Structures are given as structure tokens and as C-alpha cells.
Amino acid sequence: MKLIDVVKMGEALSNPIRVKILYILNKQPKNIYELAKELELSRPVVYAHLRKLEDANLVESDLVLEGSRAKRIYKAKDFKFYIDNEIIKKLFED
């Protein structure tokens, strides 16, 4: 893992709303409307959080056609985040 990956993941996980989004998406993939409704937040706010999670490689999305409409479905990716002094040392010495 590179330093930028650690920083992006840490930033993404530093917000309780984003952690809750991961919790929800771990149970079941959802579209932005469903997430906004469940979180009681506006779609633009949820979208901003999802972008941060996608940038950190914690969430992925697929475009799905439902009738004549296209919906983006978000799902949590499998990940493990662990950091200690040894990992930090390796980030700068490799």
C-alpha cells in the first residue's frame, strides 16, 4: 500500500456518515436515492460522501438499467485497514 492510499482511506473512514454508508452497503447494495432516504440526507450530500469512499477504493458502483432509466448501484468493497508503526516505517523506506 502506498502513502496516498493510506491517507485517502483514513480520510474516508474519518467521517461517521461514511462509516455508516459502509455499514449499510455491506448489508445490501443501494442506489443514491435509497441511501439518502435511509440516512435522511440530501442526495448531493450522500453523493459527496460516496465520491470520497470511491476515491479511497472502499465503494464501487455499477450502472444498471431499470426499464428506461439507468440507476447507479453502490456496493461496499472488501477491505482491511490496519496501520501501526511498522507499516508507517515501510511507507517511507520502500
Salt bridges, closest charged atoms under 4 A:
GLU11 OE1 - LYS52 NZ 3.56
GLU38 OE1 - LYS30 NZ 3.38
ASP55 OD1 - LYS8 NZ 3.46
GLU60 OE2 - LYS75 NZ 3.76
ASP62 OD2 - LYS75 NZ 3.65
GLU66 OE1 - LYS71 NZ 3.18
